[in-house]
Amino acid sequence: MQHTGEHHAMPAPDNAPLHTAASDPVTPLHGAGSKSAKSAKIHVVRARRQTILNHRNRQNARLQRLLLIGLFGLFYLVGVAVFYMHGLVDQVALTTATVLITSTVSLFYLCFLTGWNNRAREKNLRVPISLCAIGIMLLLSYMAPATQILFTPFLFLTMTFVLHRVSPKMMFMLTITTLCGYLLVIVVHYLEFRDWAMLQLEGALLLSLLLTLPGFVVLASRMQQLHNALFKAARKIKDIEEDAQRDVLLGCYNRRYIVAALEQQKRMADESGAPLCLAVIDLDHFKRVNDEAGHLGGDEVLRTFARVAEGNVRKQDIFGRYGGEEFLLVLPETPLSAALNISERIRTQIEHYDWQGKLHHRVTISIGLTQYIAGESVLDLFSRTDTAMYTAKQNGRNQVVVEGAAVEAVMARV
C-alpha cells in the first residue's frame, strides 16, 4: 500500500509514474478562503460552459429548421421553373422568385449565425420567416397568376412551420394577414385585367382558404396544447428519473446509480483499454461529528462534503454516496497519477474547510484508491479499493492510500 497524507507524500520507486503530469493537474491550495473561492469558481465556470453549450445546441436546431424552410423554398422554385418551361411563367417571375428566396434564406441564416436573433423576443424568428415566405408567394401570385396553383399547398407547409411554437392568437393573425394579402392580389388582378374568369377562379381559391384556414388554426391550437402537455410530461418523467438517481439528503448520485455507473465504466474500459480508477471515501470519526453537532449538523457536514467533492472533480467523473458516510468516486479514462491528484485535492479541501466555529474538531476524510485491472470483476475492484480505504484508517486517517496491486500493475507497464 502507498499512502499520502498531511505529513507525508506518497513514496514511489523512481520508475513509477505516480507524480507525472496528469490530464487534470492540481494546484496546491493554501487557505480555507482560497479553497472556497476556487470551488465557487469551478461551479461558475461549469455553469458558463453548460450555458454556452445549450445556446449552441439551440442555435444549431434553429439553423436546421431554417434549412428545412430553405428546402421548401427550393421545391417551390422547382414548381415555378416547371411552369416556366411550359410557358406559364415568364423569366422575370422566375428570376424574382430565385433572388427573393435565396436572399431571404441567406439573411435569416446570417441572423442565426451571428446570434442577432437572440435580441428578438421570439428567438426562433418563426413568425418573420413565415411572413417572408407568405409575402414571396403572394408577390409571385400577383406577378404570375399560374403560380397560385402552388400557393395553397406551400401555404400550409409554411403554417405547419409555426405550428408548435406560436400562440393561437398569432396563428389567427397570420391567417388574417394571408387572407387579406390574397384578397388584395385578386382586387389588383381584376383592376388590371378585368378578366371575369380569372376573378371566378381566384375567388374560388379564396373561398377554399376561408373554409380551411380557420379549421387549420383550430387544429393547430389543439396540437399545440397536446405538444405542450407532452413536453411537460417528458420534463416530469425526466425529473422523476433524475430524482431516482440522486441521494435525497445530499443531492449527489445514490448507491444504485453509482454502482451501475461503475459497471458501465468497467465494460467501457474493457472495450477501449482506457485506464479506470475508483476511490472509496469515508469521513473520519463521523460518529464524533454527530455527537458534537447533532444529527442535523452531521447531515450538514455530509452535504458540505458532497458539494466540495463535486466541485473538485471533472465533468466525466462520477461521484455518489454509497451508504452512510461512505462515498464512491469513479474516474473514467484516468491514469492513477491523475486520480491521486484529484483525491488529494478533495482531501486537502476538506481538511482545511472553514466550518465557521460550528465544529470543535476539524473534519477529515480517508480515501482508498486503485486502478482497474483488466478482467477483474467490479466486486474485486471495489474490494481492493475498500481495503485501501481501511488501511488509510488504520494508518492514522486523513490520507490517501493507493492499493498495492494497482501500483504494481502501473509499474509493470513501464
Secondary structure, DSSP 8 states (H G I E B T S, - for coil): -EEEESS------TT--SSS--SS-------HHHHHHHHHHHHHHHHHHHHHHHHHHHHHHHHHHHHHHHHHHHHHHHHHHHHHHTTSS-HHHHHHHHHHHHHHHHHHHHHHHHTGGGGSSSTT-HHHHHHHHHHHHHHHHHH-GGGHHHHHHHHHHHHHHTTTTS-HHHHHHHHHHHHHHHHHHHHHHHHHH--HHHHHHHHHHHHHHHHHHHHHHHHHHHHHHHHHHHHHHHHHHHHHHHHHHB-TTT-SB-HHHHHHHHHHHHHHHHHH---EEEEEEEETTHHHHHHHHHHHHHHHHHHHHHHHHHTTS-TT-EEEEEETTEEEEEEET--HHHHHHHHHHHHHHHHT---TTS-SS---EEEEEEE--TT--HHHHHHHHHHHHHHHHHTTSSEEEE-HHHHHHHHHH-
